[in-house]
Amino acid sequence: MIEVYLFDWGDTLMVDFPGVSGKMCQWGKVEAVYGAREALETLAKTAQIYIATGAADSTELEIKFAFERVGLSQFITGYFCQENVGFLKGSPEFLSSILNKLNTPLANIAMVGDNFEKDINPAINAGIKPIWFTQKNIENSHDNVKVISKLSALYK
């Protein structure tokens, strides 16, 4: 049973609008990915939810504020980013540092993200459950990777 979900931020839980730069908490428009609220609300009943983001220009508080703007922060236990982890997302140290802080058996942790190189591959290497959220029609050649196209697939 999954006790902890680590979620990527941009294009996994909140829309990362093309061509918009800067800190998401300061964007004129922010939007949750379709189905994010329902997924987090459902999963938070039985698991802890953390954000594990590579957003290098945002602090933990700024990330939390962006989630507050779309009404998702109430379901999130904590936020991991370059500022408080000390490593770039995608590096082996990033996920390793987070897993050490969680103090949860690896078999009970899942990483949900849209980027294979920065979310899924590190999850595979760390020994946690990788869940690839993608709208692309891909051929999954990895037996241990769950591929979903809707966040509702996490709880249905």
N, C-alpha and C positions, 0 to 999 in steps of 0.2 A: 504494500500500500504506500502511495506517495504521501509523505508527511510535509515535504517542502517543494514548492515550485519556484524556480528561478525564471523570471521572464525578461526577455529583451524588451527594450523600450520602443524605439522608433520602428514603425511598420509592423510591430507585433501587438502592442497595446494602444499606442497612439500614432496617428497618421503623421508621417514625416513628409511634409509637402515638398515636392521638387522645387528647387530654385529658392527656397526660403532658408536663410542662414541665421546664425546667432543662437542664443539660448531659447529653447522652446517655451520656457515660462514667460518670455517677453514677446512672443509672436502675437500678432493681432488676432489670429484665429488659431485655436487648437481644437483637436477633434479626437475622440476615442475611435479605435478601429471597431468596425461592426462586430457586435457580439462580445466585446471586451467586458462590459459591465456585468452581463449575465454570467459570463465565465468566471470572473473573479468572485462575484457574489456567491456562486455555487461552490467553487473550490475552497474559498475561505472558511466554509463551514466545517471542513475536515482537514485542512492543511494550512500551513503558513505560506504566505506569498511574499516573495522578494523581487525587487528589480535588480538585474545585473546588466548594466549599460556601459557602452563604450563612449558615451558622450563626454568628451574630454574638457569641454568648455563650460560644463554645468556642475555646480556643487550639489551635494546631497539635498540641501534645503531648496534649491532652485528646481531640482527634479521633482521633489515632493509637491512644490507649488504648482508645477505643470499638471501633475495628477489631480491636485485639488480642483484645478480649473475645469476638469472634465468629470468630476465626481467619482474618481476611482481610488483616491488615497485612503478612504476608509477601509478598504479591503487589503491594503498592503502593510505588511509587518515591518519592512525595512528596505533600504535602498543601498546598493553597492555600485560605486562608480570609481573612476580613476582617482578622484580626490581622496576618497576614504579607504580605497584598497591599496593604492600606491603602485599599481601596474596597469599597463594598457590591456584592454579587452582583446582577447585573441591570443595573448601570451599564456604559456602554461601557468605562470605564477598568479594571474588574475583569478582564475577559477579555483586554483589550489588554495589561495588565501581565503576566499569566500567559504569554501568547504570546511576549512579548519575552524572558522568562526561559527559555523552552523552546528557543529557537534551532533550531527545526525548521520546514521548509517548511509553510505553512498547508495545502496539499493533503494533507499526511500526518498531520493532526491531526483527531480526531473528538471531539465533545462528546456524551455520553450523559446524558440527564436526563428527568425526568418533568414538568417545568414548562415550558410553551411560552414564557412571557414571560421567565423567568429563565435558562433553559437553551438552548432552541432558537433563539429570536429573536436573542439575542446571538451565537450561533454562526453563524447565517446572515449577520448584519451583519459579523462578523469574517472571514468567508471560509473557515471550517473546516467540516468535515462534521457536520451536525446529525443526531443519532439520538434520536428521541422514543420513550421507553419509557413506554407507557401501557396501562392495562387497559380504558380507555374505547373504545367503538366510535365512532371519529371518522372524518370524511371528510377526508382529507389533500388540501388544496388547494395544497400546496407541492411542486412537482416535485422539488426538491433535498433534501427532508426524508425520511429513512428512518424509518418507523414500525414499532416492534416491540412485541409484547406479552409476550415471554419473552426473558430475557437470553441464552439459548442461540442466539437468532437472530443474535447478534453473531459467532458462529464457525461456524455450520452452514450 
